[in-house]
């Protein structure tokens, strides 16, 4: 069954197994390359493509044929890749706290340099007192 089959839209909407197999066979390699080209590591690229096809299957009844199947799949993949990148970015932001903790604590879990408490500043005169002393 060809992807260009005029009845393909109805077959996809009806989730006909042969039509869905055709879509997956034709587009799987290209979508994997696109996900890898977007910077995802191989395992994440495979996950993104798998999620793309799952979304495609869940929403096949909405496919109206105005766009090509490839365009629809790329749109879904683009959303998956964007979410994946956002997750990676958030994880990287979270990792910064690990660097802060390592910088402030030693191997035994104690402060490398204990923070100064409020009493450490008690000997510093307030600005108003300093201002009165100025000529």
C-alpha positions as a printed NumPy array, in Angstrom:
array([[ 0.   ,  0.   ,  0.   ],
       [ 1.472,  3.323, -1.044],
       [ 1.513,  6.354,  1.213],
       [ 0.315,  8.316, -1.821],
       [-2.776,  6.088, -2.125],
       [-5.784,  8.436, -2.558],
       [-7.723,  6.484,  0.063],
       [-4.853,  6.674,  2.547],
       [-6.486,  9.452,  4.594],
       [-9.558,  7.322,  5.259],
       [-7.416,  4.284,  5.981],
       [-5.34 ,  6.238,  8.494],
       [-8.447,  7.718, 10.111],
       [-9.889,  4.203, 10.409],
       [-6.568,  3.005, 11.863],
       [-6.324,  0.288,  9.265],
       [-3.322, -1.857, 10.294],
       [-1.86 , -2.046,  6.778],
       [-1.969,  1.728,  6.371],
       [-0.408,  2.324,  9.782],
       [ 2.359, -0.219,  9.069],
       [ 3.068,  1.588,  5.806],
       [ 3.339,  4.94 ,  7.567],
       [ 5.716,  3.555, 10.193],
       [ 7.899,  1.707,  7.658],
       [ 8.231,  4.718,  5.412],
       [ 8.786,  7.386,  8.052],
       [10.613,  5.659, 10.922],
       [14.157,  5.974,  9.497],
       [13.662,  9.598,  8.46 ],
       [12.177, 10.583, 11.822],
       [15.05 ,  8.892, 13.674],
       [17.579, 10.82 , 11.597],
       [15.676, 14.053, 12.215],
       [15.615, 13.459, 15.982],
       [19.349, 12.715, 15.983],
       [20.022, 15.782, 13.825],
       [18.111, 17.822, 16.41 ],
       [20.794, 16.84 , 18.911],
       [19.115, 14.029, 20.819],
       [21.307, 11.087, 21.854],
       [20.329,  7.764, 20.196],
       [18.216,  6.448, 23.077],
       [16.344,  9.747, 23.485],
       [15.849, 10.006, 19.712],
       [14.282,  6.536, 19.671],
       [12.025,  7.492, 22.577],
       [10.947, 10.71 , 20.846],
       [10.134,  8.854, 17.624],
       [ 8.259,  6.153, 19.511],
       [ 6.212,  8.821, 21.296],
       [ 5.624, 10.493, 17.923],
       [ 4.09 ,  7.324, 16.52 ],
       [ 2.042,  6.752, 19.676],
       [ 0.61 , 10.255, 19.375],
       [ 0.006,  9.645, 15.668],
       [-1.921,  6.455, 16.481],
       [-3.941,  8.124, 19.246],
       [-4.875, 11.032, 17.006],
       [-5.16 ,  9.221, 13.662],
       [-8.905,  9.874, 13.627],
       [-8.121, 13.624, 13.471],
       [-5.959, 13.334, 10.351],
       [-7.886, 15.117,  7.598],
       [-5.407, 14.828,  4.749],
       [-4.907, 18.582,  4.269],
       [-1.246, 18.099,  5.195],
       [ 0.932, 15.216,  4.124],
       [ 1.453, 12.428,  6.637],
       [ 5.15 , 13.326,  6.767],
       [ 4.344, 16.941,  7.664],
       [ 1.999, 15.823, 10.416],
       [ 4.585, 13.414, 11.838],
       [ 7.336, 16.045, 11.733],
       [ 5.086, 18.451, 13.633],
       [ 4.5  , 15.858, 16.334],
       [ 8.222, 15.018, 16.461],
       [ 9.132, 18.694, 16.74 ],
       [ 6.93 , 18.993, 19.839],
       [ 8.495, 15.868, 21.363],
       [12.037, 17.12 , 20.674],
       [11.192, 20.536, 22.161],
       [ 9.848, 18.921, 25.332],
       [12.9  , 16.676, 25.555],
       [15.247, 19.64 , 25.214],
       [13.295, 21.539, 27.87 ],
       [13.655, 18.554, 30.197],
       [17.405, 18.409, 29.553],
       [17.729, 22.159, 30.143],
       [15.873, 21.879, 33.447],
       [18.044, 18.951, 34.506],
       [21.166, 20.955, 33.714],
       [19.863, 23.895, 35.747],
       [19.173, 21.548, 38.636],
       [22.658, 20.072, 38.419],
       [24.16 , 23.463, 39.276],
       [23.02 , 23.006, 42.875],
       [25.289, 19.964, 43.097],
       [28.279, 22.166, 42.253],
       [27.231, 24.68 , 44.921],
       [26.885, 21.964, 47.565],
       [30.269, 20.474, 46.654],
       [31.903, 23.898, 46.873],
       [30.462, 24.671, 50.313],
       [30.796, 21.307, 52.052],
       [33.748, 18.963, 52.524],
       [33.784, 15.181, 52.078],
       [32.466, 14.599, 55.605],
       [29.453, 16.831, 54.959],
       [30.639, 19.737, 57.11 ],
       [30.931, 23.345, 56.01 ],
       [34.182, 24.097, 54.195],
       [33.829, 27.703, 55.346],
       [30.956, 28.184, 57.766],
       [28.641, 31.024, 56.767],
       [28.858, 34.199, 58.772],
       [25.924, 34.613, 61.073],
       [24.155, 37.866, 61.946],
       [26.39 , 38.35 , 64.989],
       [29.441, 38.621, 62.74 ],
       [28.086, 41.916, 61.46 ],
       [27.205, 43.305, 64.904],
       [30.53 , 45.102, 65.197],
       [29.919, 47.05 , 61.953],
       [28.279, 50.404, 62.735],
       [25.099, 51.226, 60.856],
       [25.355, 53.588, 57.902],
       [23.577, 56.366, 59.775],
       [26.301, 56.398, 62.433],
       [28.978, 56.461, 59.774],
       [27.232, 59.296, 57.96 ],
       [27.239, 61.419, 61.148],
       [30.995, 61.011, 61.408],
       [31.626, 62.352, 57.906],
       [32.78 , 65.997, 57.649]])
